[in-house]
Amino acid sequence: MKRLFLASQFYVSGKSIGVKIPDDLKKNTVFITTSIKYRVFKESELDWHYKNRATLAESGFIWKDYDITGKSYSDLVRDLAKYNVIYVEGGNTTYLLQQAQKNEFPKYILDRVNNGMIYVSESAGSVIAGPDIYANSRPGKAPIDYGLTDTKGFGLVNFAILPHWGMEDKKPDYSSHKIPQSYNEQFPYILLTNNQYIEVTNDWYKIIDVTKK
Amino acid sequence: MKHLFLTSSIGIPGVGESIRTMLGHDRPLKAVFINTPVEGDDQSDLSWVDEERVGLNKNGFITFDYTITGKNLSQIQADLADIDVLYISGGNEFYLKEKSTESGFETFVNEFVNSGKIYIGTSCGSIIMGEDMTPLQKLSDLTALLKPIDVVGFGIVDFTILPHWGSQDFRGRWLNNESFNLMYKENSALIALNNYEYVEVLGDKYRIIDVRSEK
């Protein structure tokens, strides 16, 4: 059975996600850190990332960090075989895809998820789960900045997520880039606020808003 | 269990066919075509209404037109007692909401949908099933409507559909500052749906079908 939990901001919705995953599986989680490895951050810039880690811990996840950068396909197969849950962190979607294309991580993850590995993510990790990442790019994090000519995502779901919808600090990006870039007839777009996540079970999904009962 | 098909445009070839395949009905289904939203829309070219009707009729949904304008709930319940399918057309969702409030139509829709019978909507008919129609205010003409505009949908699904997304015909309506400012809020989830897609709702879960991928 295919199961995914695609969040916009994990530390907001993670507890709701955590209760839906059995404890024995949560204890065997791999945390993909690659999307925050594209540059060196000051600690103060990673407040959201540490909140995500805290939420994972509070929700019963036990994980090992893993960066796919520089790994080969056989490394992925060997290193990730033992995990039941994969958590893909937010950050730079374009960089994550660049690294993923180098070692066929999309092929690996598609196969694992189709065979029951539970996929949990936020922001970049949720965007890349869809059919394509292009709509979510912006200057400085555009495909051309990373030498990408192919912007296909993992294709785990047939819709593209636009995360952090409604956040004031993201408004200029959406107005100038993401909405114009998503105005096409390629696939459906789901505009997801930080209070919402999409729960996928096989081909069906629900949008959960954690502020509602 | 609720079973809804929320389309952007059932007049697009392949959409009605896909819904028919999903339902697998082997007999004609009696379908009411609620055309009230058309009354609140631009009357200069209504060819799209005929296209919607064709999309239904050629797929085993035998339609008859019906408006809720001027009706009351008991009339609506009596008139639509034997239908298999409730269809609400495209048009003006805010005009439809106004007429629903006047007639009690929303009560009928809720009872019908919760009984497990089939609901199909196009554009306005898909938007109205959500909770919040705020983002759509630039899409329809509001000048003749009662103020303040009632932007609350029927609340049968927990998302709001932005129909005709990506279409050149609607580019100017979607891609402008006023529309963006109405949409850009932390409210119900928004699904931007192009003309080749529809949302199938079954109980509390849903999926989006692209009819181009079925060929």
Contacts between the chains, C-beta under 8 A, distances in Angstrom:
chain1	res1	chain2	res2	distance
A	158	B	208	6.4
A	158	B	210	6.9
A	158	B	213	7.8
A	159	B	191	7.9
A	159	B	208	5.8
A	165	B	184	7.2
A	165	B	186	7.1
A	165	B	190	7.1
A	166	B	184	5.9
A	166	B	185	5.1
A	166	B	186	3.5
A	166	B	187	7.1
A	167	B	186	7.6
A	171	B	184	6.1
A	174	B	180	7.6
A	174	B	184	6.5
A	175	B	177	7.6
A	175	B	180	5.7
A	175	B	184	7.7
A	179	B	175	6.9
A	179	B	180	6.3
A	180	B	175	6.4
A	182	B	192	6.8
A	183	B	165	7.0
A	183	B	166	5.7
A	183	B	171	6.8
A	183	B	174	6.5
A	183	B	175	5.9
A	184	B	166	4.6
A	184	B	194	7.9
A	185	B	165	7.4
A	185	B	166	3.7
A	185	B	167	6.9
A	185	B	194	4.0
A	185	B	195	6.9
A	185	B	196	6.5
A	186	B	166	7.4
A	186	B	194	7.9
A	187	B	194	8.0
A	187	B	197	8.0
A	187	B	210	6.9
A	188	B	165	7.8
A	188	B	191	6.0
A	188	B	192	6.4
A	188	B	193	5.6
A	188	B	194	7.0
A	188	B	197	5.4
A	188	B	208	4.8
A	188	B	210	7.6
A	189	B	165	7.0
A	189	B	191	7.5
A	189	B	192	4.2
A	190	B	159	8.0
A	190	B	189	6.2
A	190	B	190	7.3
A	190	B	191	5.5
A	190	B	192	7.7
A	191	B	183	7.6
A	191	B	189	6.7
A	191	B	190	4.0
A	191	B	191	7.7
A	191	B	192	6.7
A	192	B	189	6.0
A	193	B	186	4.3
A	193	B	187	7.4
A	193	B	189	7.1
A	194	B	186	7.2
A	195	B	186	6.6
A	196	B	189	5.4
A	201	B	205	7.3
A	203	B	207	5.2
A	204	B	202	7.3
A	204	B	205	4.2
A	204	B	206	6.7
A	204	B	207	5.1
A	205	B	205	6.4
A	205	B	206	6.4
A	205	B	207	6.5
A	206	B	204	6.1
A	206	B	205	5.2
A	206	B	206	7.2
A	207	B	158	6.4
A	207	B	159	5.7
A	207	B	189	4.4
A	209	B	158	7.0
A	209	B	188	7.8
A	209	B	189	7.2
A	212	B	158	7.7
